[in-house]
């Protein structure tokens, strides 16, 4: 994936979910993608994080992870905040057990 394709990819991922971001928020997402070393796996991860943003949310108050591990951790924290840590911990434990 070329850096020039990243804005269109982020737009498509958000648009598929009926969402958009402000130009400043988009720049924040793109800078996280650049800092990650242009890892394609980062695009859906950071797009998922941006789904909860509002248009009036200042980019200065937002933190976007710049590595896949940090982005996944941020998504888990977001899910824990929404559904409770006990539910998320148990669900992930069941998923882990099911793999083995």
Jmol script that loads the backbone (N, CA, C; Angstrom):
load data "model"
ATOM      1  N   UNK A   1       0.845  -1.179   0.000  1.00  0.00           N
ATOM      2  CA  UNK A   1       0.000   0.000   0.000  1.00  0.00           C
ATOM      3  C   UNK A   1       0.886   1.235   0.000  1.00  0.00           C
ATOM      4  N   UNK A   2       0.626   2.107  -0.924  1.00  0.00           N
ATOM      5  CA  UNK A   2       1.394   3.353  -0.996  1.00  0.00           C
ATOM      6  C   UNK A   2       0.797   4.390  -0.048  1.00  0.00           C
ATOM      7  N   UNK A   3       1.645   5.293   0.390  1.00  0.00           N
ATOM      8  CA  UNK A   3       1.193   6.355   1.291  1.00  0.00           C
ATOM      9  C   UNK A   3       0.101   7.198   0.640  1.00  0.00           C
ATOM     10  N   UNK A   4       0.181   7.360  -0.668  1.00  0.00           N
ATOM     11  CA  UNK A   4      -0.809   8.171  -1.373  1.00  0.00           C
ATOM     12  C   UNK A   4      -2.198   7.519  -1.366  1.00  0.00           C
ATOM     13  N   UNK A   5      -2.253   6.200  -1.175  1.00  0.00           N
ATOM     14  CA  UNK A   5      -3.533   5.487  -1.152  1.00  0.00           C
ATOM     15  C   UNK A   5      -4.189   5.481   0.227  1.00  0.00           C
ATOM     16  N   UNK A   6      -3.445   5.826   1.260  1.00  0.00           N
ATOM     17  CA  UNK A   6      -3.949   5.754   2.635  1.00  0.00           C
ATOM     18  C   UNK A   6      -5.178   6.638   2.879  1.00  0.00           C
ATOM     19  N   UNK A   7      -5.198   7.896   2.426  1.00  0.00           N
ATOM     20  CA  UNK A   7      -6.399   8.711   2.689  1.00  0.00           C
ATOM     21  C   UNK A   7      -7.671   8.099   2.105  1.00  0.00           C
ATOM     22  N   UNK A   8      -7.575   7.581   0.893  1.00  0.00           N
ATOM     23  CA  UNK A   8      -8.749   6.970   0.268  1.00  0.00           C
ATOM     24  C   UNK A   8      -9.167   5.706   1.010  1.00  0.00           C
ATOM     25  N   UNK A   9      -8.185   4.941   1.485  1.00  0.00           N
ATOM     26  CA  UNK A   9      -8.495   3.713   2.225  1.00  0.00           C
ATOM     27  C   UNK A   9      -9.192   4.035   3.544  1.00  0.00           C
ATOM     28  N   UNK A  10      -8.696   5.029   4.257  1.00  0.00           N
ATOM     29  CA  UNK A  10      -9.324   5.424   5.527  1.00  0.00           C
ATOM     30  C   UNK A  10     -10.734   5.952   5.268  1.00  0.00           C
ATOM     31  N   UNK A  11     -10.886   6.772   4.234  1.00  0.00           N
ATOM     32  CA  UNK A  11     -12.202   7.304   3.884  1.00  0.00           C
ATOM     33  C   UNK A  11     -13.167   6.156   3.582  1.00  0.00           C
ATOM     34  N   UNK A  12     -12.725   5.163   2.811  1.00  0.00           N
ATOM     35  CA  UNK A  12     -13.583   4.034   2.447  1.00  0.00           C
ATOM     36  C   UNK A  12     -13.975   3.209   3.671  1.00  0.00           C
ATOM     37  N   UNK A  13     -13.013   2.971   4.566  1.00  0.00           N
ATOM     38  CA  UNK A  13     -13.312   2.193   5.770  1.00  0.00           C
ATOM     39  C   UNK A  13     -14.336   2.907   6.658  1.00  0.00           C
ATOM     40  N   UNK A  14     -14.181   4.208   6.817  1.00  0.00           N
ATOM     41  CA  UNK A  14     -15.124   4.970   7.632  1.00  0.00           C
ATOM     42  C   UNK A  14     -16.471   5.114   6.935  1.00  0.00           C
ATOM     43  N   UNK A  15     -16.432   5.348   5.634  1.00  0.00           N
ATOM     44  CA  UNK A  15     -17.660   5.533   4.862  1.00  0.00           C
ATOM     45  C   UNK A  15     -18.508   4.267   4.881  1.00  0.00           C
ATOM     46  N   UNK A  16     -17.864   3.119   4.882  1.00  0.00           N
ATOM     47  CA  UNK A  16     -18.576   1.840   4.925  1.00  0.00           C
ATOM     48  C   UNK A  16     -19.404   1.731   6.208  1.00  0.00           C
ATOM     49  N   UNK A  17     -18.957   2.399   7.244  1.00  0.00           N
ATOM     50  CA  UNK A  17     -19.669   2.379   8.527  1.00  0.00           C
ATOM     51  C   UNK A  17     -20.539   3.621   8.711  1.00  0.00           C
ATOM     52  N   UNK A  18     -20.657   4.427   7.662  1.00  0.00           N
ATOM     53  CA  UNK A  18     -21.488   5.619   7.728  1.00  0.00           C
ATOM     54  C   UNK A  18     -20.883   6.739   8.553  1.00  0.00           C
ATOM     55  N   UNK A  19     -19.561   6.794   8.613  1.00  0.00           N
ATOM     56  CA  UNK A  19     -18.875   7.804   9.419  1.00  0.00           C
ATOM     57  C   UNK A  19     -17.901   8.591   8.558  1.00  0.00           C
ATOM     58  N   UNK A  20     -17.493   9.736   9.072  1.00  0.00           N
ATOM     59  CA  UNK A  20     -16.447  10.544   8.448  1.00  0.00           C
ATOM     60  C   UNK A  20     -15.700  11.261   9.560  1.00  0.00           C
ATOM     61  N   UNK A  21     -14.574  11.842   9.217  1.00  0.00           N
ATOM     62  CA  UNK A  21     -13.782  12.599  10.189  1.00  0.00           C
ATOM     63  C   UNK A  21     -13.478  13.964   9.600  1.00  0.00           C
ATOM     64  N   UNK A  22     -13.112  14.881  10.468  1.00  0.00           N
ATOM     65  CA  UNK A  22     -12.747  16.223  10.015  1.00  0.00           C
ATOM     66  C   UNK A  22     -11.366  16.160   9.352  1.00  0.00           C
ATOM     67  N   UNK A  23     -11.004  17.170   8.579  1.00  0.00           N
ATOM     68  CA  UNK A  23      -9.665  17.173   7.967  1.00  0.00           C
ATOM     69  C   UNK A  23      -8.536  17.060   8.994  1.00  0.00           C
ATOM     70  N   UNK A  24      -8.674  17.735  10.131  1.00  0.00           N
ATOM     71  CA  UNK A  24      -7.631  17.647  11.162  1.00  0.00           C
ATOM     72  C   UNK A  24      -7.555  16.247  11.756  1.00  0.00           C
ATOM     73  N   UNK A  25      -8.707  15.627  11.964  1.00  0.00           N
ATOM     74  CA  UNK A  25      -8.723  14.264  12.490  1.00  0.00           C
ATOM     75  C   UNK A  25      -8.130  13.291  11.475  1.00  0.00           C
ATOM     76  N   UNK A  26      -8.425  13.518  10.195  1.00  0.00           N
ATOM     77  CA  UNK A  26      -7.870  12.662   9.141  1.00  0.00           C
ATOM     78  C   UNK A  26      -6.347  12.771   9.111  1.00  0.00           C
ATOM     79  N   UNK A  27      -5.836  13.983   9.284  1.00  0.00           N
ATOM     80  CA  UNK A  27      -4.382  14.158   9.322  1.00  0.00           C
ATOM     81  C   UNK A  27      -3.762  13.408  10.499  1.00  0.00           C
ATOM     82  N   UNK A  28      -4.459  13.396  11.617  1.00  0.00           N
ATOM     83  CA  UNK A  28      -3.984  12.652  12.780  1.00  0.00           C
ATOM     84  C   UNK A  28      -3.921  11.155  12.474  1.00  0.00           C
ATOM     85  N   UNK A  29      -4.939  10.637  11.819  1.00  0.00           N
ATOM     86  CA  UNK A  29      -4.948   9.223  11.432  1.00  0.00           C
ATOM     87  C   UNK A  29      -3.819   8.920  10.450  1.00  0.00           C
ATOM     88  N   UNK A  30      -3.633   9.804   9.486  1.00  0.00           N
ATOM     89  CA  UNK A  30      -2.581   9.579   8.492  1.00  0.00           C
ATOM     90  C   UNK A  30      -1.189   9.640   9.110  1.00  0.00           C
ATOM     91  N   UNK A  31      -0.992  10.543  10.065  1.00  0.00           N
ATOM     92  CA  UNK A  31       0.321  10.619  10.696  1.00  0.00           C
ATOM     93  C   UNK A  31       0.608   9.359  11.509  1.00  0.00           C
ATOM     94  N   UNK A  32      -0.415   8.778  12.127  1.00  0.00           N
ATOM     95  CA  UNK A  32      -0.225   7.513  12.851  1.00  0.00           C
ATOM     96  C   UNK A  32       0.139   6.399  11.884  1.00  0.00           C
ATOM     97  N   UNK A  33      -0.483   6.400  10.709  1.00  0.00           N
ATOM     98  CA  UNK A  33      -0.168   5.397   9.696  1.00  0.00           C
ATOM     99  C   UNK A  33       1.276   5.552   9.211  1.00  0.00           C
ATOM    100  N   UNK A  34       1.709   6.783   8.995  1.00  0.00           N
ATOM    101  CA  UNK A  34       3.092   7.041   8.573  1.00  0.00           C
ATOM    102  C   UNK A  34       4.067   6.604   9.664  1.00  0.00           C
ATOM    103  N   UNK A  35       3.768   6.948  10.917  1.00  0.00           N
ATOM    104  CA  UNK A  35       4.645   6.584  12.028  1.00  0.00           C
ATOM    105  C   UNK A  35       4.739   5.076  12.222  1.00  0.00           C
ATOM    106  N   UNK A  36       3.707   4.349  11.788  1.00  0.00           N
ATOM    107  CA  UNK A  36       3.725   2.890  11.923  1.00  0.00           C
ATOM    108  C   UNK A  36       4.620   2.235  10.878  1.00  0.00           C
ATOM    109  N   UNK A  37       5.144   3.023   9.965  1.00  0.00           N
ATOM    110  CA  UNK A  37       5.964   2.461   8.898  1.00  0.00           C
ATOM    111  C   UNK A  37       5.127   1.968   7.731  1.00  0.00           C
ATOM    112  N   UNK A  38       3.942   2.567   7.552  1.00  0.00           N
ATOM    113  CA  UNK A  38       3.036   2.242   6.442  1.00  0.00           C
ATOM    114  C   UNK A  38       2.555   0.794   6.514  1.00  0.00           C
ATOM    115  N   UNK A  39       2.313   0.298   7.708  1.00  0.00           N
ATOM    116  CA  UNK A  39       1.812  -1.067   7.865  1.00  0.00           C
ATOM    117  C   UNK A  39       0.326  -1.105   7.515  1.00  0.00           C
ATOM    118  N   UNK A  40      -0.068  -1.864   6.496  1.00  0.00           N
ATOM    119  CA  UNK A  40      -1.469  -1.882   6.069  1.00  0.00           C
ATOM    120  C   UNK A  40      -2.444  -2.308   7.159  1.00  0.00           C
ATOM    121  N   UNK A  41      -2.006  -3.147   8.091  1.00  0.00           N
ATOM    122  CA  UNK A  41      -2.896  -3.595   9.157  1.00  0.00           C
ATOM    123  C   UNK A  41      -3.349  -2.429  10.039  1.00  0.00           C
ATOM    124  N   UNK A  42      -2.601  -1.339  10.024  1.00  0.00           N
ATOM    125  CA  UNK A  42      -2.950  -0.184  10.852  1.00  0.00           C
ATOM    126  C   UNK A  42      -4.205   0.531  10.362  1.00  0.00           C
ATOM    127  N   UNK A  43      -4.477   0.496   9.067  1.00  0.00           N
ATOM    128  CA  UNK A  43      -5.612   1.259   8.538  1.00  0.00           C
ATOM    129  C   UNK A  43      -6.941   0.856   9.161  1.00  0.00           C
ATOM    130  N   UNK A  44      -7.317  -0.433   9.160  1.00  0.00           N
ATOM    131  CA  UNK A  44      -8.598  -0.764   9.800  1.00  0.00           C
ATOM    132  C   UNK A  44      -8.573  -0.563  11.315  1.00  0.00           C
ATOM    133  N   UNK A  45      -7.421  -0.735  11.938  1.00  0.00           N
ATOM    134  CA  UNK A  45      -7.337  -0.555  13.386  1.00  0.00           C
ATOM    135  C   UNK A  45      -7.577   0.899  13.778  1.00  0.00           C
ATOM    136  N   UNK A  46      -6.909   1.816  13.098  1.00  0.00           N
ATOM    137  CA  UNK A  46      -7.093   3.225  13.455  1.00  0.00           C
ATOM    138  C   UNK A  46      -8.453   3.742  12.990  1.00  0.00           C
ATOM    139  N   UNK A  47      -8.982   3.167  11.913  1.00  0.00           N
ATOM    140  CA  UNK A  47     -10.325   3.562  11.476  1.00  0.00           C
ATOM    141  C   UNK A  47     -11.353   3.134  12.519  1.00  0.00           C
ATOM    142  N   UNK A  48     -11.179   1.941  13.101  1.00  0.00           N
ATOM    143  CA  UNK A  48     -12.093   1.494  14.155  1.00  0.00           C
ATOM    144  C   UNK A  48     -12.024   2.408  15.375  1.00  0.00           C
ATOM    145  N   UNK A  49     -10.833   2.864  15.709  1.00  0.00           N
ATOM    146  CA  UNK A  49     -10.706   3.793  16.838  1.00  0.00           C
ATOM    147  C   UNK A  49     -11.426   5.104  16.550  1.00  0.00           C
ATOM    148  N   UNK A  50     -11.376   5.540  15.307  1.00  0.00           N
ATOM    149  CA  UNK A  50     -11.981   6.826  14.931  1.00  0.00           C
ATOM    150  C   UNK A  50     -13.503   6.770  14.875  1.00  0.00           C
ATOM    151  N   UNK A  51     -14.079   5.579  14.893  1.00  0.00           N
ATOM    152  CA  UNK A  51     -15.536   5.477  14.818  1.00  0.00           C
ATOM    153  C   UNK A  51     -16.230   6.169  15.992  1.00  0.00           C
ATOM    154  N   UNK A  52     -15.575   6.237  17.127  1.00  0.00           N
ATOM    155  CA  UNK A  52     -16.181   6.859  18.296  1.00  0.00           C
ATOM    156  C   UNK A  52     -15.945   8.352  18.407  1.00  0.00           C
ATOM    157  N   UNK A  53     -15.185   8.912  17.507  1.00  0.00           N
ATOM    158  CA  UNK A  53     -14.900  10.346  17.564  1.00  0.00           C
ATOM    159  C   UNK A  53     -16.101  11.151  17.109  1.00  0.00           C
ATOM    160  N   UNK A  54     -16.186  12.350  17.603  1.00  0.00           N
ATOM    161  CA  UNK A  54     -17.206  13.295  17.162  1.00  0.00           C
ATOM    162  C   UNK A  54     -16.536  14.422  16.395  1.00  0.00           C
ATOM    163  N   UNK A  55     -17.285  15.102  15.575  1.00  0.00           N
ATOM    164  CA  UNK A  55     -16.701  16.154  14.728  1.00  0.00           C
ATOM    165  C   UNK A  55     -16.152  17.308  15.563  1.00  0.00           C
ATOM    166  N   UNK A  56     -16.719  17.531  16.735  1.00  0.00           N
ATOM    167  CA  UNK A  56     -16.250  18.629  17.572  1.00  0.00           C
ATOM    168  C   UNK A  56     -15.074  18.239  18.466  1.00  0.00           C
ATOM    169  N   UNK A  57     -14.674  16.966  18.427  1.00  0.00           N
ATOM    170  CA  UNK A  57     -13.544  16.526  19.242  1.00  0.00           C
ATOM    171  C   UNK A  57     -12.252  17.062  18.641  1.00  0.00           C
ATOM    172  N   UNK A  58     -11.515  17.801  19.439  1.00  0.00           N
ATOM    173  CA  UNK A  58     -10.269  18.396  18.972  1.00  0.00           C
ATOM    174  C   UNK A  58      -9.203  17.313  18.809  1.00  0.00           C
ATOM    175  N   UNK A  59      -8.463  17.346  17.711  1.00  0.00           N
ATOM    176  CA  UNK A  59      -7.380  16.365  17.524  1.00  0.00           C
ATOM    177  C   UNK A  59      -6.327  16.431  18.627  1.00  0.00           C
ATOM    178  N   UNK A  60      -6.219  17.574  19.294  1.00  0.00           N
ATOM    179  CA  UNK A  60      -5.245  17.695  20.393  1.00  0.00           C
ATOM    180  C   UNK A  60      -5.586  16.781  21.564  1.00  0.00           C
ATOM    181  N   UNK A  61      -6.872  16.461  21.717  1.00  0.00           N
ATOM    182  CA  UNK A  61      -7.292  15.604  22.822  1.00  0.00           C
ATOM    183  C   UNK A  61      -7.301  14.126  22.446  1.00  0.00           C
ATOM    184  N   UNK A  62      -7.081  13.830  21.176  1.00  0.00           N
ATOM    185  CA  UNK A  62      -7.118  12.444  20.698  1.00  0.00           C
ATOM    186  C   UNK A  62      -5.714  11.846  20.657  1.00  0.00           C
ATOM    187  N   UNK A  63      -5.640  10.581  20.978  1.00  0.00           N
ATOM    188  CA  UNK A  63      -4.377   9.867  20.878  1.00  0.00           C
ATOM    189  C   UNK A  63      -4.583   8.684  19.946  1.00  0.00           C
ATOM    190  N   UNK A  64      -3.773   8.613  18.913  1.00  0.00           N
ATOM    191  CA  UNK A  64      -3.855   7.513  17.962  1.00  0.00           C
ATOM    192  C   UNK A  64      -2.570   6.711  18.073  1.00  0.00           C
ATOM    193  N   UNK A  65      -2.668   5.421  18.365  1.00  0.00           N
ATOM    194  CA  UNK A  65      -1.468   4.587  18.479  1.00  0.00           C
ATOM    195  C   UNK A  65      -0.730   4.518  17.151  1.00  0.00           C
ATOM    196  N   UNK A  66       0.577   4.314  17.235  1.00  0.00           N
ATOM    197  CA  UNK A  66       1.372   4.258  16.004  1.00  0.00           C
ATOM    198  C   UNK A  66       1.997   2.888  15.769  1.00  0.00           C
ATOM    199  N   UNK A  67       1.448   1.852  16.419  1.00  0.00           N
ATOM    200  CA  UNK A  67       1.889   0.484  16.152  1.00  0.00           C
ATOM    201  C   UNK A  67       0.668  -0.433  16.238  1.00  0.00           C
ATOM    202  N   UNK A  68       0.692  -1.562  15.543  1.00  0.00           N
ATOM    203  CA  UNK A  68      -0.454  -2.476  15.608  1.00  0.00           C
ATOM    204  C   UNK A  68      -0.743  -2.953  17.032  1.00  0.00           C
ATOM    205  N   UNK A  69       0.298  -3.278  17.783  1.00  0.00           N
ATOM    206  CA  UNK A  69       0.085  -3.754  19.156  1.00  0.00           C
ATOM    207  C   UNK A  69      -0.615  -2.682  19.999  1.00  0.00           C
ATOM    208  N   UNK A  70      -0.160  -1.449  19.897  1.00  0.00           N
ATOM    209  CA  UNK A  70      -0.765  -0.357  20.661  1.00  0.00           C
ATOM    210  C   UNK A  70      -2.197  -0.093  20.197  1.00  0.00           C
ATOM    211  N   UNK A  71      -2.458  -0.224  18.906  1.00  0.00           N
ATOM    212  CA  UNK A  71      -3.808   0.002  18.388  1.00  0.00           C
ATOM    213  C   UNK A  71      -4.771  -1.080  18.873  1.00  0.00           C
ATOM    214  N   UNK A  72      -4.329  -2.325  18.897  1.00  0.00           N
ATOM    215  CA  UNK A  72      -5.174  -3.414  19.386  1.00  0.00           C
ATOM    216  C   UNK A  72      -5.448  -3.233  20.876  1.00  0.00           C
ATOM    217  N   UNK A  73      -4.427  -2.849  21.625  1.00  0.00           N
ATOM    218  CA  UNK A  73      -4.607  -2.596  23.052  1.00  0.00           C
ATOM    219  C   UNK A  73      -5.618  -1.473  23.269  1.00  0.00           C
ATOM    220  N   UNK A  74      -5.524  -0.413  22.478  1.00  0.00           N
ATOM    221  CA  UNK A  74      -6.470   0.702  22.594  1.00  0.00           C
ATOM    222  C   UNK A  74      -7.894   0.253  22.275  1.00  0.00           C
ATOM    223  N   UNK A  75      -8.046  -0.622  21.282  1.00  0.00           N
ATOM    224  CA  UNK A  75      -9.378  -1.135  20.953  1.00  0.00           C
ATOM    225  C   UNK A  75      -9.934  -1.978  22.097  1.00  0.00           C
ATOM    226  N   UNK A  76      -9.082  -2.799  22.726  1.00  0.00           N
ATOM    227  CA  UNK A  76      -9.538  -3.579  23.871  1.00  0.00           C
ATOM    228  C   UNK A  76      -9.979  -2.678  25.016  1.00  0.00           C
ATOM    229  N   UNK A  77      -9.229  -1.618  25.283  1.00  0.00           N
ATOM    230  CA  UNK A  77      -9.618  -0.686  26.335  1.00  0.00           C
ATOM    231  C   UNK A  77     -10.948  -0.019  25.997  1.00  0.00           C
ATOM    232  N   UNK A  78     -11.142   0.293  24.729  1.00  0.00           N
ATOM    233  CA  UNK A  78     -12.398   0.917  24.303  1.00  0.00           C
ATOM    234  C   UNK A  78     -13.570  -0.044  24.511  1.00  0.00           C
ATOM    235  N   UNK A  79     -13.376  -1.316  24.179  1.00  0.00           N
ATOM    236  CA  UNK A  79     -14.430  -2.319  24.366  1.00  0.00           C
ATOM    237  C   UNK A  79     -14.692  -2.530  25.859  1.00  0.00           C
ATOM    238  N   UNK A  80     -13.619  -2.560  26.669  1.00  0.00           N
ATOM    239  CA  UNK A  80     -13.798  -2.692  28.120  1.00  0.00           C
ATOM    240  C   UNK A  80     -14.591  -1.526  28.692  1.00  0.00           C
ATOM    241  N   UNK A  81     -14.301  -0.338  28.211  1.00  0.00           N
ATOM    242  CA  UNK A  81     -15.004   0.861  28.687  1.00  0.00           C
ATOM    243  C   UNK A  81     -16.483   0.785  28.331  1.00  0.00           C
ATOM    244  N   UNK A  82     -16.776   0.237  27.169  1.00  0.00           N
ATOM    245  CA  UNK A  82     -18.156   0.171  26.699  1.00  0.00           C
ATOM    246  C   UNK A  82     -18.943  -0.962  27.355  1.00  0.00           C
ATOM    247  N   UNK A  83     -18.305  -2.130  27.538  1.00  0.00           N
ATOM    248  CA  UNK A  83     -19.025  -3.309  28.004  1.00  0.00           C
ATOM    249  C   UNK A  83     -18.620  -3.806  29.392  1.00  0.00           C
ATOM    250  N   UNK A  84     -17.587  -3.221  29.964  1.00  0.00           N
ATOM    251  CA  UNK A  84     -17.125  -3.653  31.277  1.00  0.00           C
ATOM    252  C   UNK A  84     -15.951  -4.611  31.165  1.00  0.00           C
ATOM    253  N   UNK A  85     -15.010  -4.451  32.065  1.00  0.00           N
ATOM    254  CA  UNK A  85     -13.784  -5.240  31.973  1.00  0.00           C
ATOM    255  C   UNK A  85     -14.027  -6.719  32.253  1.00  0.00           C
ATOM    256  N   UNK A  86     -14.938  -7.046  33.160  1.00  0.00           N
ATOM    257  CA  UNK A  86     -15.182  -8.449  33.481  1.00  0.00           C
ATOM    258  C   UNK A  86     -15.705  -9.214  32.265  1.00  0.00           C
ATOM    259  N   UNK A  87     -16.660  -8.638  31.562  1.00  0.00           N
ATOM    260  CA  UNK A  87     -17.216  -9.293  30.383  1.00  0.00           C
ATOM    261  C   UNK A  87     -16.137  -9.497  29.317  1.00  0.00           C
ATOM    262  N   UNK A  88     -15.342  -8.471  29.063  1.00  0.00           N
ATOM    263  CA  UNK A  88     -14.305  -8.555  28.034  1.00  0.00           C
ATOM    264  C   UNK A  88     -13.240  -9.578  28.432  1.00  0.00           C
ATOM    265  N   UNK A  89     -12.826  -9.562  29.698  1.00  0.00           N
ATOM    266  CA  UNK A  89     -11.820 -10.527  30.151  1.00  0.00           C
ATOM    267  C   UNK A  89     -12.325 -11.950  30.007  1.00  0.00           C
ATOM    268  N   UNK A  90     -13.550 -12.197  30.389  1.00  0.00           N
ATOM    269  CA  UNK A  90     -14.109 -13.553  30.294  1.00  0.00           C
ATOM    270  C   UNK A  90     -14.291 -13.974  28.839  1.00  0.00           C
ATOM    271  N   UNK A  91     -14.764 -13.062  28.006  1.00  0.00           N
ATOM    272  CA  UNK A  91     -14.953 -13.389  26.594  1.00  0.00           C
ATOM    273  C   UNK A  91     -13.626 -13.736  25.927  1.00  0.00           C
ATOM    274  N   UNK A  92     -12.600 -12.949  26.228  1.00  0.00           N
ATOM    275  CA  UNK A  92     -11.271 -13.246  25.653  1.00  0.00           C
ATOM    276  C   UNK A  92     -10.700 -14.535  26.218  1.00  0.00           C
ATOM    277  N   UNK A  93     -10.976 -14.829  27.472  1.00  0.00           N
ATOM    278  CA  UNK A  93     -10.522 -16.101  28.057  1.00  0.00           C
ATOM    279  C   UNK A  93     -11.192 -17.279  27.353  1.00  0.00           C
ATOM    280  N   UNK A  94     -12.490 -17.164  27.084  1.00  0.00           N
ATOM    281  CA  UNK A  94     -13.191 -18.241  26.366  1.00  0.00           C
ATOM    282  C   UNK A  94     -12.650 -18.403  24.956  1.00  0.00           C
ATOM    283  N   UNK A  95     -12.374 -17.306  24.294  1.00  0.00           N
ATOM    284  CA  UNK A  95     -11.804 -17.386  22.947  1.00  0.00           C
ATOM    285  C   UNK A  95     -10.437 -18.053  22.963  1.00  0.00           C
ATOM    286  N   UNK A  96      -9.634 -17.728  23.963  1.00  0.00           N
ATOM    287  CA  UNK A  96      -8.320 -18.324  24.094  1.00  0.00           C
ATOM    288  C   UNK A  96      -8.435 -19.824  24.345  1.00  0.00           C
ATOM    289  N   UNK A  97      -9.347 -20.215  25.204  1.00  0.00           N
ATOM    290  CA  UNK A  97      -9.555 -21.648  25.497  1.00  0.00           C
ATOM    291  C   UNK A  97     -10.052 -22.384  24.258  1.00  0.00           C
ATOM    292  N   UNK A  98     -10.879 -21.753  23.480  1.00  0.00           N
ATOM    293  CA  UNK A  98     -11.433 -22.397  22.293  1.00  0.00           C
ATOM    294  C   UNK A  98     -10.374 -22.671  21.239  1.00  0.00           C
ATOM    295  N   UNK A  99      -9.344 -21.869  21.235  1.00  0.00           N
ATOM    296  CA  UNK A  99      -8.253 -22.068  20.267  1.00  0.00           C
ATOM    297  C   UNK A  99      -7.429 -23.281  20.601  1.00  0.00           C
ATOM    298  N   UNK A 100      -7.345 -23.641  21.867  1.00  0.00           N
ATOM    299  CA  UNK A 100      -6.462 -24.723  22.286  1.00  0.00           C
ATOM    300  C   UNK A 100      -7.093 -26.057  22.233  1.00  0.00           C
TER     301      UNK A 100
END
end "model"
wireframe off; spacefill off
backbone 0.3
color backbone group
